[in-house]
Amino acid sequence: MTEESATSRAGGGRPRELTAHLAVPEMDCPSCASKVDKSLGRVEGVLETELQPTTGTAVVTYDADAVDEADVVAAIEKAGYEVVGGSDDAGADDGVDVAPPAEVWTSPRAKKTWLGAAFVVFGLLFEFLLPGQNVAVASVLEYPLEVADVLFLAAVAISGLPVVRSGYYSARNRSLDIDLLMGTAIIAATGIGYFVEAATLAVLFSVAELLEDFAMDRARNSLRELMELSPDEATVKRDGEEVTVPAEDVAVGEVVVVRPGEKIPLDGTVVEGDSAVDESPITGESVPVDKTAGDEVFAGAINAEGYLEVEVTSTAGDSTLSRIIEMVQGAQAEQTETEQFVDRFAGYYTPLVVVLAILTAAVPPLLIDDPVSAGVAGYALTFAGDWQTWFIRGLTLLVIACPCAFVISTPVSVVSGITSAAKNGVLIKGGNYLEAMGEVDAVAIDKTGTLTRGELAVTDVVPADGVDERELLRYGAGIERRSEHPIAAAVLARADEAGVDDLPEPTSFESLTGRGIRGEIDGETVYAGKPSLFEELGYDLSRARRTDGGAVPEAAEAGAGAFDGDTLEDLEQAGKTVVLVGTESRLLGAIAIADEVRPDSRRAVERLRELGVQRVVMLTGDNEGTARAIAEEVGVDEYRAELLPEEKVDAIEALQAEYGTVAMVGDGINDAPALARAEVGIAMGAAGTDTALETADIALMGDDVGKLPYLYALSHRANGVIRQNIWASLGVKFLLALGVPLGLVSVALAVVVGDMGMSLGVTGNAMRLSRIEPE
């Protein structure tokens, strides 16, 4: 696809920039991308390139007055890679996000490989099993060619030419990569008459390339699945009719219809209907969420059973799902510290082994005149000085010089980890954060909205003697009807749950700042507020709360003793806010309100410790009593209360000094300074929240603190997989390299184990990360 991003050149002004989004499926490793980058760099007018081997895509910005997209495509093809997606394959707003699925095993390259393999098999048959029929059929420069030789040469021509062609492009682009090494080895072996080795190398390397293509295509599937979550079409109500249009053509404010089983096409608000909606593609929450009029829904969610009409609140390109996909793709473009180290190491490794290969082929024949025999590990080894033996060993080292498995070991692991997390409702915005989360020593967690729901709810209804719960809620909710305080909403919600629907309408309502409220109900003044308000009215609450108390009106004595002695103190010690309800002469009872602890908070804290986190600390701006009660309930190691935003930053710095790497979990807005200060900032409930998505390093798309252990386990495992891949690939290469001078490693073994085997091994190992799921 091509997008115009600047105005035309005016009087020699700025260039008219266009951006081409192209799919290059065969560009599947950093060395491939380097070759393409060098080729594009030689095209005058190319301004900027962004190449992503993990997605097989190229984004090229160029001066439209100097070059066109055809020139860009030609430059990529000159690097040896076919462009299969571009302007003809994508709409104006979409672009090519990931290379299309490849028909690896039926591609032209695969057919040439199978045909070449058949020629090798028949050649080996004549060479070793039917030597009597292996007669000379031709000669070249007086060198006789037998039947087997012709078959091997056919295999080289069919399977080896694509390799040699790629090597030629590598040489043109001054790229010392696997294609150049293998192409050189095939040409050299053929040129000196080592037809068996040349044919075997050509076929085995082609098979290795196909297997690597298949493995990378599997890795890209997770990205394709993520992008396929968003529907392409939407049913819109226009002029009283339902019409089906592309999702990108729907404007904000229009109403879309979503029937049972259909995906919600765009973010919006339900205006009619009710249904259970599966939001797992966005939040990772496996249980469908009930949606009614006024509720928010997200593009990509699945309408389970009911009929919904949704008013669109964002365009297709701005939906929560689109932002998730965009950030996942951006995360893969950022190299981790490990990837940067691997690339630097490979830059030294490959030239060094190439030099060793040349020395291996040239030096021993010059120094060894007579064969030397030795016994090593039970093997009888002969070090002869013939050119043929050492030339083959030099070719073998050329094969081992390829760092493919080593170089892809980290990016393929990062892709697997980040896409797996995204499908489970965790958005990791960079491979560096994936790595950092796996090394976290301490986790700081904000209380409100993280360990707790962030919404006040009634936890206890304690009627006084002679009063039932319904009467207490009737008066309490009645007087709170006129209040806009969050406590009022909690009391009204509890009354509704209890079926109290005959709420009185208060008159003469008055807010008593800092103490409570009062109003007239049924001709009597009713109060609701703190215990201190009722002490001012003359109630003696000493039996319910240990205070000095005061004078008690005779008419109020009966109500004052309505509670057990420690009721109020017990509720307050539990971190709850106590609201008393009564009149000047009668105490009706107490209603306790608290920010409810999430049911999975305690298990999340326990699981983090089990996984290896040294310290879990709760940070809150709430008072000491509430903080202590919540801390005890969820089981954190310590808590710090009454903190201002800047004091939370100080707390993070103190944890870093004591423990090392710290992750901070908050809401992404109020906790922004602390999130920024921690090595890893994690935002809770980020679905649909622009600020949280942009400020945090990692976002938990659903309000589910239980995803924290999953995130830590995934990141920790990803770091382990990356280390395994790096050391395994280096270790195998080292062992093979040691075996080459001893004659223990053949060309075939080097290809099958060192190249094909290790590339498949590191890719398969990385794919294991997709099997890690939240509890």
N, C-alpha and C positions, 0 to 999 in steps of 0.2 A: 504494500500500500504506500502511497505517497501523500504527504500532507504539506501544504504550503505554510511556512512559518514566518515569512517576512514579506514586506511589499517589494515590488519590482525595483530594480536599480533606477535611480532617478538622477540624471546628470552626474554619473560616476559615483553615486552614493553607495549605500549598503547593498550587498548582493541579495538576489532573490533566492532565499534559502528554501529548499524542499527537503523533506525527510522521507526516505524509503525504508519500509519495514519488510524485510525479506526472510524467508525460511531457507536455511541451509542445513539440512538434516545430517549430512556427512561431517559437518564441523562439530566434532564431539569431544575434543580435548583441547587443552590450552595451547599445545603446539600447532594444532590446526588453526585456531583463532589467530595465533601469531603470524602464520603464513598469509592468511586472508588480510590481516591488518597491514602487513608490508606491501601486499599487492595493491590494496586500496590507497595506501600512502603515496604511491607513485602516480596516482591519477590527479592531475591538476584540477582543482575545483571541489574536491572532497574536503569538507570542513571538519567533520567530526564523525567518529565511528564508535559504536557500542556493540561489542560482540559477546554473545553468551553461549558458550559451548554446551552448557547444561540444558538449554532450551533449543539449541540449534537455530538461533535467530541472529540476524544482523540488522542494526538500526543505523542507517547512514544518512548524514546531513550533508547536502552538497549545494553548490552554487548552480542554479538552474540555467544561468546565462553562459556557463562554461561547459557543463556536462549535463547529461540526462540520465534517467534511470537505467537505460540500456548500457551505458558506459560503466555504471556501477556494477551491474550484473556481470558484464564482461570481465571486469577486474577480478571479481570473486571467482569466476570460472577459470580465469588464468592462473589462479592459485590451486586449481585442481578440484574444485567443489561445485557441484550442481546446485543451482538456485531453483527451488520448486514452488516457492510462494512469493507473491509480490502484489503489484497493483491489481492484477486480475483475480486475486484470491481473497481479497479483504475489502471490506467496506471502508468508507472514508473516515470513520471514527474508531475502527476496531484495531487494525494492524494485525501483524502476525505475532501472537503471543508465545507460541511454541510450535516447533516443526510438526507437520502432520505425521500421523502414524506411517511407519515404513513397512513395505512388504519385503522384509529382509531376505527371506528364504526363497523368494521367487523373483528377485530383482535381476537385472542383466548381469551384475557382478556375481551373484550367486550361481546363475546358470553357467557362466564361464568357469567358475570354481569347480562345480560338479563335473563339467566336461574335462577340465584339466586333471581332476582327481582320477577320472576313468582312464585317461591316457597314462597316468603314473602307475596305476594298478596293472594295466596291460604291459607296460614297460618292465615293471618288476617281474612280471610273470615270464616274459621272454628272457630277461637277464639272469634269473636264478632258477626257474623251474623248467624252462624249455630252452636250454642253451643250444641244443642242436638246431632249432629253428631260428635262432638269433643270428641270421646271416647278414652279411654286408649288402646293402641295397643302394648305396650311393657313397660319394666321397666329396669332401670339401678341402681344398688345398692339400690334396693327397692324403687327407685323413679319412679313413673309412668310417662310414656311418652304418651301424647295424640297425636291425628292426627296433630294438629297445631304445637306441639313441634317437631315432626318428620320433618314437612315441614320447620320449622325455622332452625333446625339443618342441613338440606340439603342445605339451603341457605347459612349457615355459612361455610359449607364444600366447596361449589362450589365457592362462591364469596369471602369468607374470607381467604381461604388457600393462595392465592397469596399475600394477605396483611400480613399474619402471616409469610410467607416465606421471604418477604422483611424485616419484622421486625427482623427475625432471623439473616439475613445478617447484619443488622444494629447493632445488639447486638455483633456479631462477630467482627465487625469493630469499636466497642466502639463509635458508632455514635448515639447520642440522637436526633433522627429525627422523622418525622411524621410517618414513617413506623413502627418504634419501638413502638411509643406511641399507634398507632391504633391497631397494632398486640397484644400488651399487653392488651388493653381494650377489644378486641374481645375474647381473651382467658379467661380473668378474668370473663367477663359477662357470657360466656358459662359455665365456671367451677362452678359457684354458681347458675346456673339454670335460669339466665335472658336471655332466648332464644330470646324473642322478641327484646330486646335491642341489643343483639349480632348480630342477623340477619340484623336488620335495619342498624346498624353501618357498617357492612360488605358491604352491597349493596350500601348504600348511599356514603360511602367513595370510593368504586370502581367507581361509577358514577362520583364522583368528580375528581378522577384521570383521567378518560377518557376525561372529559371536559377540564382539565388542559393540557393533551396531545394534544387535538385538538387546544386549544388556542396557545400553544407553536409552534405547527406545522404551524399555520397561521402566527405566527411571523417569522418563518424561511423561509416562502415563499418569503418574500422580498429579502432575500439573494439568494435564488435559482434563482429568476427572474434576479438578477444582474449577476449571473454567466452564465445563459443561453444566455446572450447577445453575448457571444463569440462563433462563429461557430466552429464546430468540424472538418469540412473538408474544403479543399480549392482546386480550379481547377487551376493547374499549367501548364505553357507551358514548356515542356521538349522535346528536340530533334524534334522540329517542331510539336509536338502533345500536345493536352490538356489531362491531366490525373488528376483524383480526388484522393487526398491523405489526410491523417490526417493533420490538421493544424500544429501540433507540428513537422511534418516531413519536413516542408518547410524551406529552408535555406535563410539567408539574401542574397539579390541580385537576387533571382529568381523572375520571373514575374507571378503574379496570375491574372486570368480572373474573372471579376465580372460582371454578367449580371443584367438586370433590376429586382428589387425586392429582390436581394440576399444581404446578409450581407458581408461586407468587412472582410475577415478572419484575416488579420494581418495589422499592421501599415506599411505604405509605401508611395511612391510618384507616382502620376499618370504619366504614360509614353505615354499613348495613350487613346483617347476618351474624352468625356466630358459628365457630368451628374450633376443633383442636388442630393446631398447626405444628408440624414437625420442623423445629428450628435447628436441628442438629448440624446442617451444613454451615450455619453461621456461628452458633454458640457452642456446638458440641454437646448440647443437652439432649439426651436420648429420649426423654419423656415429652410427648407432645404438650404444648401450652395452649390453654383455652383462650380464645380471642373473641371479643365482642366489640360493639361500636365504641370507638374512642381509643382502642388499643393499637399499638404500633406493630407493624409487620415488616419483614425484610425480604428483599429479592432473593430467590433461591430456596426459600422455605417451602415446604410442601403442605398444601391444604388437605387435611386428612379426610374429613367427612361432610362438612357443611358447605353452604353457599356463602361467599363473601363478596362484598363490593368494597373496593379499596381506593381511597383518594391518594393519588401519587404525590409524594413529597420530595422526590429527587429523580433526576434523569438517570438513564441506564448507566452512563459513565460515572455518575457520582454516587451510586448506591453503595451501601456498606459492603456488599459482596465484591463489587468492582474495586473498591479501595483495598480490600483484603488481597485480591488477586494481584493488584498493582504492587502492593508492598511485599508480597511473597516473591514476585519477580525481581523487585529491587533488592531484596535481601540476598538473592543468589548472585547479583552482580557485584556485591561487595566482597572482596577477598578477606578471609580471616588471616590472623597472624601466621597460623600454621601453613595456609596456602601460599602466603608470600615466602615463607622459609623454603617450602618445597620447590617453588619455582626457581628461587635463587640457587638452591642445591643442585637442581637438575641442570642449570646452566653450566655448572662446573663438572658434574658427573658425566654427561654425555661426551664432551670433548676428551675428557681424560680416558674413558674407556675406548674411544675411537683410536686415540694415540696408542694405547696398549694393544689394540687389535692389529694395528700396522706393525708395531714392534714384534708382536708374536708371530706374524706371518713372515717377517723379513730377517729378524736377528738370529733365531736358532739355526736356520740352515747355513748361515755364514760362520757360526761358532762351533757347531757340532759336526765333526768329520766322521767319527765312527759311532755306531749305535751304542747307547749307554742303557743298561738294564738296572731296574731297582724294584724292590717290593714295598708297596705302600698299602697298609690296611688290608692285607690279604690279596691285593691285586699285583700281578706281575706287569710292570710298566716298562716300556722301551722308549727311550728318547732318541729318535733317529733324526738325522739332519736333512731328510728329503724335503723338497719344497712343497710337494703335494700335501703331506701331513700337516705342516705348519700353516699352509695357506687355508686349509679347511678350518683349523683352529682359530685362525684370524677372522674368518668369516663368522664363526660361531660367536666370537667376542663382539663382532659388529651387531649381531642379533641381540646379545645381552645388553649392549649399550643403549638400547631403546628404553627410556624412562616412563613409558606410557602408564603402566600400572601404578607406579610411584606418584606420578603427577595427578592422575584422576582420583587417587585414594581419598583425598580430602573433599574436593567439590562434590563428588557423588554422594558422600556421607552427609554433607551439609544440605544438599537438595533433598535427600530422603528424610532427614530430620525435620526440616522446615515445612515441607509439604505434608508430612504425617501430622505434625502439630496443627497445621491450619485446618486439616480435615477433622480434628478433634476439638476445634474451638479455641486454639491457642495461636496467636499471631506473633511470630518471632521476626523482628524486622532486620535481622542481619546474622550471618554466620558467626560473627564475633560475639554476639550476645548468646547464641546457642552454646558456644564454647565457654563463655564466662559463667553462664548459669550452672554449668556442670561442675565448676570449680568453687561454687559459693560455700563459704564457711559459716555465715550467719544470715538469718532472714529476719528483717524488721517488717512488722505487719501493722498497718493502721487498724484501729478498732472499728470505727463507724463505717458501715457499708462494706467492710471486708470480713472481719470475724463476726460482725453482727449484720443484720439485714439493712441497717440504716433507716428503718422505719419504726416509729413508736407503735407499740401494741400493748393492750391491757393483758397483764399476766395474772393478776389476782383481783377478785371481787370479794370483799370481806364485809358483809352486812352487820350492823349492830344488833343487839338483842331486840327481838320483836319486829325486825325488819327483814323482808326476804330480798333475794338478789334482784328480782324483777323490779321491785319498788326502788331499790337503790339506783339501778341503772336508769329507771324512768326519770327520776329527779336529776341524776348526774348528767345524763345525756340531754335532758330537756334544757338545763341551764347552759350546757356547753354548745347548744345549737347556735348561739349568737357569737361564739368565740371563733377566732381564726387561728388560734394556737394549735400546733401539731398534736398536743395532748387532747384537744377537743375532738380532732378527727379520730384518734385512737378510741376514745370513749364511745363516740357515735358508732364506730364500726363494731365494737363489742355489743352494743345494744341491738344493732341490726342482726348480728349473729344469734343473739339470744331471743330474737323474735319480739322484741319490745317495739311495737309500732304505734303506740298511742302516746307519743311524746308530747308533753305540754309545750305551749308557746310562751316563753318568758317575756315579761314586760319590765320596763324600768331597768334595763340591763346596764351594768357598769363593770368596767374592768378595774380591778384593784392592783395597780402595777407592782409586780414583783411578789404578790401574795396570792392572787386568785381572782375570782369573779363573783358577782352577786346579781340577783334579779328577782322579780316577783313571779311566783307560780301559785295559781289558785289562791290569790290574795295573801300569800305568805312569802316573806323574804327568804330566799334559799341561797346558800353560800357553797362554793366549791373552790378549794385551794389548799395551800400548804398547811400542815399542822399548826404552824405559828399563827396563822390567821384565826384559827379556832381558839387558840390560847388567848388571843386578843379579845375574843368574844366572851372570855371568862370560863372556858372549859378547862377542867383539870385533867390533863392527859397523862398524869404521872404513872397511872397503872398501865398505860399503854406505851408510854415512852418515858424514860428516866430523865425527868427534868424537875426543876424546883416547883413548877406549877404556880398557881395563883388563886385568887378568890373565885369561888364557884357559886353562881346563882343557884338557888335551891331547885329551881325548875330544871336545871341542867344536870344535876347530880346523877340521875338515872342513866342518861346517855353517856356520861363520862366513863362509866365502868363497863361499857359494852364489850370491850376487847379483852383478850388475854393480856397480861402485863407486858409481854415483850413483842406484841404483834407489830407495832409500828417500827420499833427498832430493828426487828428481824428483817422486815421488808427493806428498810433503808440500808442495812448492812449488806443485803444481797444486791445492792446497786440499783434499786428501783426507786422511781419517783412516786411518792405517795400523795394522792389527792383525797382529802376528806370532803364529804358531802353532808350538809345538814342545815338546820335553821338556827335561830338564836336560842331556841329552847330544846332542840332535839338533834342528836347526832345520828345520821342515817347509816354511816359506814365509811369504809375506805376503798378506794380503787387504786391499785398499783400499776404503774406503767413503766415499761422498759423497752430498750432497743433489743429485740430478740437476737440471741446468738444463733448463727446458722447451724443447722443440725450436723453438718459435716466439718465444722471448724475444729473440734477436738481431735477427730480422726486425722485431719490434715496435719495438725501439729505433731501428733504422734508419728505419723508416717514420715514426715520430714526428718525427724530424729532417727528413725529406723534406717533411712536411706543414707545417713551420714552427716546431716547438717549439725554443726556443733551447738548452735544457739538460736533459739526462736524468741524474739523480743516483740512485745506489743507496745506501740507508740500511740498515744491519744491525747487530745486536748481536754478530755473529760476529767471530772473530779477524781480524787484519790479513791473514794469509796467505791464508785462505779467501776473504775479501772481495776481495782483489786478483785472485785467480785467477778468481773468478766475474765480476768487473767486466771483466776482459780478454776473457773468453769471450763475454759478451753485448754488449760494445762500448759501455757507458755512458760518458758524458763524464767523470764522476768518481765516487768512492765514499767513504763515511764509515763506518768500522768501529768495533766495540766500543761501540756507542751504547746507553745506557739509554733507556727510554721518554721521560723528560723531556729527554734530550739530542737525541732525534729532533725534539722540538718546537723546540728551539734551532736545529737544522739547517733546519727549515722557515722559521723567522723570518729566518735568514741568507739563504736563497734569495729570500724575499720582498723583503728590503732590496736585494738585488743585481739581481734580474730582474723582479720585479713579481708578477703573478698565478701562484700555485703550486697544482698538483694533487698530492695525496698518494694513493698506491695501497698498500693493505695488506690485512690479513685482517679488519679491522673489529672486532677484539677487543683483541689486544695492542697494536695501533697506534692505538687510539682517541684518545689525546691529540693525536697528530700529525694524524690525520684531521680532528679538530675544528678544529685551528689553521689548516690549509690552506684556501684559498678554496673548493676542491672536494675532498671526501673520497670516495675510490672503494674499495669493498670487493670483494675477489676471492672467487669461489666462494660466493656468498651464498645459493644455492638451499637452502632448508630451514633456514637459519640465522637465527633471529629477531634475535639481537644485531646481526649484520652488516646485515640489512635495515633496522634501526632507527637504527643509529649513522651510517651512511654517507649522503652526499648522492646518490651514484650507486652502484649495485651491479651487478657483473658476475656474472650468475647461474651461469655455468659457470666452472670453473678454466681460463680461457683468456685469458692476457695479450695474445694476438693481437687481442682486441676493443678494446684501448686505442686503436690508430690509427683504427679504425672510429668509436669514440666521439668522438675529437677531430675527425675529418673531418666527421661528422654535425653536431656542434655548431658547428664553424666555418662549414659550409655554411648551417646554419640561421640564424646571425647575418647572413650575406650575404643570404639570402632575405628576412629581416625588413627589412633596410635597403633592398633593392631594392623591396619592396612599399610601404614607407612613402614613399620618395622618388618612386617612379613614380606612386602615387596622388595625392600632393600636386602633383607636377609637371604631371600631366595636368589636374587641377582648375585650377591656376594659369593654364595656357595657355588653357584653355577660357574662364576668367573674363576674361582679357585680350581674347579674341576677341569676347565678347558685345557690348560697347559699339560695336565696329567693324562689327557686323552679320555677322560671319563664322561665328557659331555659332548653329544653330537649336535649338529645343526637342528635336527628334528626335535631333540629334547629341549634345546634352548627356546625354540619357537613354542612348543606345546606347553612347557612348564613356565619358562621365564616371561613370555609375552602373553600368549593366549590364556594360559592357566591363571596367571596372577591378575590379569585384567578382569577376567570373569570372577575370580575369587574376591577381589576388593569390592566389585560391584555387588555381588551376591551378599557379602558381609554387610555392606551399607544398607541393602534392602531390608535387612532384619529390623531396622529401626521402625519400619512401617507397621510392624506387628506389636509394638508397644502401645497399649491403650490405657486410658484412665480406669481406675477401679470402679 
